[in-house]
Each structure stands twice: as C-alpha cells, then as structure tokens.
Amino acid sequence: MKGELERIRSLAEDCISKRLWDSAIFYSHKALSLSNKEGKDVFRLAQSYFFNQQWNRSLHLLRENNLISSSKQEQDYWKKQKQSLELDPSLTLKSSHLAAECAALLGNYLECIRILGEVEVEYNPSNESSIRNEIHLNSAICLLRGKAFLFLENRERASHWFKRALEIDAMNYEVKFFFFTFFETYSIISTKGIRMFD
C-alpha cells in the first residue's frame, strides 16, 4: 500500500512538472484518498487546482483541511492543533502563500492580506549559506502582500512590503521588476494628475 501511494505521488508530481493539469488533479486526488488526507497531499492537490486555474477549489481545499484559517480565533486554535499534529511549519507557510495567491487572482485583495497577515517576517540571513538555488519563500510572501496593497491603493504599505521582499532576497527579480516598473509608472501618472485605479 505504501509503495502504491509513493508511485501515485510520483505520478502526480510528474504530471505537474509536465503541465498535465487534469492528470495532476486526478493523481493528486487519488494520493490524497490513499494517504488519509496527509498535509503534503492536500497541498499537492490544491497546487494542481491552482495550476488549472481552479482558484476557488484550491482555496476551499486548503481551508477545509485546516492548512489556513478564517479568523484570529481560528488561527490561534489551529496553531495549537498543528503543533499537536506535528504539521510541518513550512507546509503551513506554503499553504498560506498558495491560498493568498488564489484570493489575489480572484480579486479579493483584502482576503489575500488577511490570510498572510501583516506580521513582520522573521528572517536572519546569517542562518543561510551564501549560495542558494531557490528564492526565499518569505520574499515571495512579502511581494504578494505588496501587490495586494498596491491593488488596494495603499502605496505606503505596498512600498514597505516590496522593500522588505528585496531585503530578504535580493535575487527575487520579480520584486525588482514589479517595484521599479510600478513606481516609475506611478510617478509619471501622478505628475499628470491621473488616477491609476477606478
């Protein structure tokens, strides 16, 4: 049974890497059933929904399986539950990022910010080696916060989170592109007295 589950998980991952989204959903769902809703299988299925542009389904799945929460009281409750269930904290962070991305793509920027919260990200660069082959997840989270605040027309908070994303990971090119393109455009538009959002 364990060997079969690992084979199906591998098939799901392979389908994701080959952008076979419907197949990824099929195998991810099968793995989720066989693993009795293990956290990493919930996340893989949510990710498969996300790549297939089924953002509502992805968000609902993550909520339903308590990988994200809906209120401060629930967050406190599930924080205790997750500790007792020994869920991987990085999985919870990845799930929150994925759920917030879904909310943003659905145009619900307040929900995006609520999912991510506005707690300052704890990050200590001395804990990491100078050679990395991936972008720091906290940088991606700060970028998403910045984008959400930007769409809510809160330039001050957007600027704060863009800068924070760069501080955490200067290799996050998307932050540089988004930050500088936006502020260059905004300064041109604002000098002409044009509103960017209506």
C-alpha positions as CSV (number, residue, x, y, z in Angstrom):
1,M,0.0,0.0,0.0
2,K,2.8,2.4,0.9
3,G,4.6,1.6,-2.3
4,E,1.5,2.2,-4.3
5,L,0.9,5.6,-2.6
6,E,4.5,6.7,-3.4
7,R,4.1,5.6,-7.0
8,I,0.9,7.7,-7.3
9,R,2.5,10.7,-5.6
10,S,5.4,10.4,-8.1
11,L,2.9,10.3,-11.0
12,A,1.2,13.4,-9.6
13,E,4.5,15.3,-9.4
14,D,5.5,14.2,-12.9
15,C,2.1,15.4,-14.3
16,I,2.7,18.8,-12.5
17,S,6.2,19.1,-14.0
18,K,4.9,18.3,-17.5
19,R,1.9,20.7,-17.1
20,L,-0.7,17.9,-17.5
21,W,-3.1,19.6,-15.1
22,D,-6.1,17.3,-15.3
23,S,-3.9,14.3,-14.8
24,A,-2.2,16.1,-11.9
25,I,-5.6,16.6,-10.3
26,F,-6.6,13.0,-10.9
27,Y,-3.4,11.5,-9.3
28,S,-3.2,14.1,-6.6
29,H,-6.8,13.3,-5.6
30,K,-6.0,9.6,-5.6
31,A,-2.9,10.1,-3.4
32,L,-5.0,12.3,-1.0
33,S,-7.5,9.5,-0.6
34,L,-4.9,6.8,0.0
35,S,-2.9,8.9,2.5
36,N,-5.9,9.7,4.6
37,K,-5.6,13.5,3.8
38,E,-1.9,13.9,4.7
39,G,-0.9,17.6,4.6
40,K,1.5,17.3,1.7
41,D,-1.1,15.5,-0.4
42,V,-3.7,18.2,0.4
43,F,-1.2,20.8,-0.7
44,R,-0.3,19.0,-3.9
45,L,-4.0,18.7,-4.9
46,A,-4.5,22.4,-4.0
47,Q,-1.5,23.2,-6.2
48,S,-2.9,21.2,-9.0
49,Y,-6.2,23.0,-8.8
50,F,-4.2,26.3,-8.8
51,F,-2.3,25.5,-11.9
52,N,-5.6,24.5,-13.6
53,Q,-7.0,28.0,-12.7
54,Q,-9.5,26.5,-10.2
55,W,-8.6,29.0,-7.5
56,N,-11.8,28.7,-5.6
57,R,-11.4,25.0,-5.3
58,S,-7.8,25.3,-4.2
59,L,-8.7,27.9,-1.5
60,H,-11.6,25.8,-0.3
61,L,-9.5,22.6,-0.1
62,L,-6.8,24.3,2.0
63,R,-9.4,25.8,4.3
64,E,-11.4,22.6,4.6
65,N,-8.2,20.7,5.7
66,N,-7.1,23.4,8.1
67,L,-3.9,24.4,6.4
68,I,-5.2,28.0,6.6
69,S,-7.8,29.6,8.8
70,S,-10.5,32.2,8.6
71,S,-10.3,34.3,11.7
72,K,-7.9,35.2,14.5
73,Q,-9.6,32.8,16.9
74,E,-9.4,30.0,14.4
75,Q,-5.7,30.9,13.8
76,D,-5.0,30.5,17.5
77,Y,-7.0,27.3,17.7
78,W,-5.3,25.7,14.7
79,K,-1.9,26.8,15.7
80,K,-2.3,24.6,18.8
81,Q,-3.8,21.8,16.7
82,K,-1.0,21.9,14.2
83,Q,1.6,21.7,17.0
84,S,-0.2,18.7,18.4
85,L,-0.5,17.1,14.9
86,E,3.2,18.0,14.2
87,L,2.5,19.5,10.8
88,D,5.5,20.9,9.0
89,P,5.6,24.7,9.6
90,S,7.0,25.2,6.1
91,L,3.9,23.4,4.7
92,T,1.6,25.7,6.6
93,L,3.6,28.7,5.2
94,K,3.5,27.4,1.7
95,S,-0.3,26.7,2.0
96,S,-0.9,30.2,3.3
97,H,1.0,31.6,0.3
98,L,-0.9,29.5,-2.2
99,A,-4.2,30.4,-0.6
100,A,-3.4,34.1,-0.6
101,E,-2.3,33.8,-4.3
102,C,-5.7,32.3,-5.1
103,A,-7.5,35.1,-3.2
104,A,-5.5,37.7,-5.2
105,L,-6.2,36.0,-8.5
106,L,-9.9,36.0,-7.6
107,G,-9.6,39.8,-7.0
108,N,-10.1,39.5,-3.2
109,Y,-7.1,41.5,-2.0
110,L,-8.3,42.1,1.5
111,E,-8.7,38.3,1.9
112,C,-5.2,37.9,0.5
113,I,-3.8,40.2,3.1
114,R,-5.9,38.6,5.9
115,I,-4.6,35.1,5.0
116,L,-1.0,36.3,5.0
117,G,-1.4,38.6,8.0
118,E,0.9,41.6,8.4
119,V,3.3,40.3,10.9
120,E,6.8,41.3,10.2
121,V,8.7,38.4,8.7
122,E,11.4,37.0,10.9
123,Y,14.4,36.5,8.8
124,N,18.1,36.1,9.7
125,P,20.4,36.0,6.7
126,S,23.3,34.7,8.8
127,N,21.4,31.4,9.1
128,E,21.7,30.7,5.4
129,S,24.6,29.8,3.1
130,S,25.7,32.4,0.6
131,I,25.0,30.0,-2.3
132,R,21.3,29.2,-2.8
133,N,19.4,27.8,-5.7
134,E,15.9,29.0,-4.8
135,I,14.1,32.2,-3.9
136,H,13.3,32.6,-0.2
137,L,9.6,31.9,0.4
138,N,9.3,34.9,2.8
139,S,10.4,37.2,0.0
140,A,7.6,35.8,-2.2
141,I,5.1,36.3,0.6
142,C,6.2,40.0,1.1
143,L,6.0,40.5,-2.7
144,L,2.4,39.2,-2.6
145,R,1.5,41.5,0.3
146,G,3.0,44.4,-1.7
147,K,0.9,43.6,-4.7
148,A,-2.3,43.3,-2.7
149,F,-1.7,46.6,-1.0
150,L,-1.0,48.1,-4.4
151,F,-4.3,47.0,-5.8
152,L,-6.0,48.4,-2.7
153,E,-4.3,51.8,-3.5
154,N,-2.2,51.8,-0.3
155,R,1.2,52.8,-1.8
156,E,2.9,53.2,1.6
157,R,2.2,49.6,2.7
158,A,2.9,48.3,-0.8
159,S,6.3,50.1,-0.8
160,H,7.1,48.7,2.7
161,W,6.5,45.1,1.6
162,F,8.3,45.4,-1.7
163,K,11.3,46.8,0.1
164,R,11.1,44.0,2.7
165,A,10.9,41.4,-0.1
166,L,14.1,42.7,-1.5
167,E,15.8,42.9,1.9
168,I,15.0,39.2,2.4
169,D,16.1,38.1,-1.0
170,A,17.8,40.4,-3.5
171,M,17.7,37.6,-6.1
172,N,13.9,37.8,-6.3
173,Y,13.9,39.5,-9.7
174,E,10.1,39.8,-9.8
175,V,10.2,42.2,-6.9
176,K,12.7,44.4,-8.6
177,F,10.7,44.3,-11.9
178,F,7.3,45.0,-10.2
179,F,8.6,47.6,-7.7
180,F,10.6,49.7,-10.2
181,T,8.1,49.4,-13.0
182,F,5.2,50.4,-10.8
183,F,6.8,53.4,-9.1
184,E,8.2,54.7,-12.4
185,T,4.8,54.5,-13.9
186,Y,3.1,55.9,-10.8
187,S,5.4,58.9,-10.7
188,I,4.7,59.7,-14.4
189,I,0.9,59.3,-13.9
190,S,0.7,61.2,-10.6
191,T,2.5,64.2,-12.1
192,K,-0.2,64.4,-14.7
193,G,-3.0,64.0,-12.0
194,I,-4.3,60.7,-13.4
195,R,-5.9,58.1,-11.1
196,M,-4.5,54.6,-11.7
197,F,-7.4,52.7,-10.2
198,D,-11.1,53.5,-10.7
